[in-house]
Amino acid sequence: MRALTVRQALGWLGIGLLLLLAIAVAIWRGDILKAGLDPKVPFQTYTPPPAPDYRSANAWAMRNVRVPGSGNAAVFFLHSTTFDGGREWNGPIGDAKADAYLDRVVIPNYAGPFARAGSISVPRYRQASLYTRLTLRDDARDARAFAYGDALAAFETWLAAHPTGPLVLAGVEQGADLIDRLLQDRIARDPVLSRRLVAAYLIDVIVAVDGLPPTAPPCASPAQINCVIGWSQVDETNDGAAWRRLRRALVWDANGRLIHLDGRAVLCVNPVSGSSDPVYVPARRHRGAANATGLEWGLRPAFIDRAVATQCRGGLLRHTELKTESFREVGNWADRRKARQYNLFYADTEADIERRLATWNAANVP
């Protein structure tokens, strides 16, 4: 009888330990997984992966790709974070898992809206890993700044192939961050490039308004050119996420360093209205959300229109949520911290660039 009692006690003890372990994992799961992405080596002593050669096709996910009937613009698109991390601060070119996410999720959802504007080029670059977006450590900031070297090299190679005509710059999340620095570092210093810029699209990123060059201000109206459309989107009911996003935001200073936002005004141009006006934009003006994940390039996805109300408020784009199955966060813990696997403003962005390109062409008739 006593032996049975001991076995029972040991059994209950085991169950209790398993329960405590399950609770601990549930509470600290994010911290555990994030720790697994830490390279655990200072960036100063880290050896980055080999640099891409932008003369080679392997350095581009897409290079000067057109769809039938596309416009006359050249589009330079920098993708969002697709590399999780681990031993590397910056992702190597050709990482199979990162490239698969880029091809399946990011390009169809975020480069897709620009397909009809003209030829699209999407460089691969030694992107800062997902881990660098989850910490404010100096090492992570150095890794993010390091990625700019590749972005600039790709831009110069792309620019040499497009010496004339209208230009469109676009990026998502980390890619938008790097486009912001290109505007400050490259476009602002070249009046000819500034005039060739139809618009720059900085999607889902925090950008300080006073960091934008005078030659590329926020777009104040839907037909303005030589300007910047940018926003960071948060569900209108999620004030906690809005507060955390602004509190943790890092922006570029004049010396190319990432510093705290510290209360500066944040860029918000509403993709539905095409304006920086902070008025409430009702859902009936929404042109269409799309889940284009896995869609073949050149095909337009199905849209859900008149579904999302928006407003620039407190520097962020606050919006109503879509509740359908296609617009829910899916994937593993890391995937849920990357750019969304759908685009709430796909058709709005598509119409916006079409409108601004028409304005640019009308103003630049030979």
Buried (B, 14 or more C-beta within 10 A) or exposed (E): EEEEEEEEEEEEEEEEEEEEEEEEEEEEEEEEBBEEBBBEEEBEEBEBBEEBEBEEEEBBBBBBBEBEEBBEBBBBBBBBBBBBBBEBBBBBBEBEEBBEBBBBBBBBBBBBBBBBBBBBBBBBBBBBBBBBBBBEBEBBBBBBBBBBEBBBBBBEBBBEEBEEBBBBBBBBBBBBBBBBBBBBBBBBEEEEBBBBBBBBBBBBBBBBBEBBBEBBBBBEEBBBBBBBBBBBBBEBEEEEEBEEBBEBBBBBEEEEEBBEBEEBEBBBBBBBBBBBBEEEBBBEBBBBBBBBBEBEBBEBBEBBBEBBBBBBBBBBBBBBBBEEEBBEEEEEEBBEBBBBBBBBBBBBBBBBBBBBBBBBBEEEEE
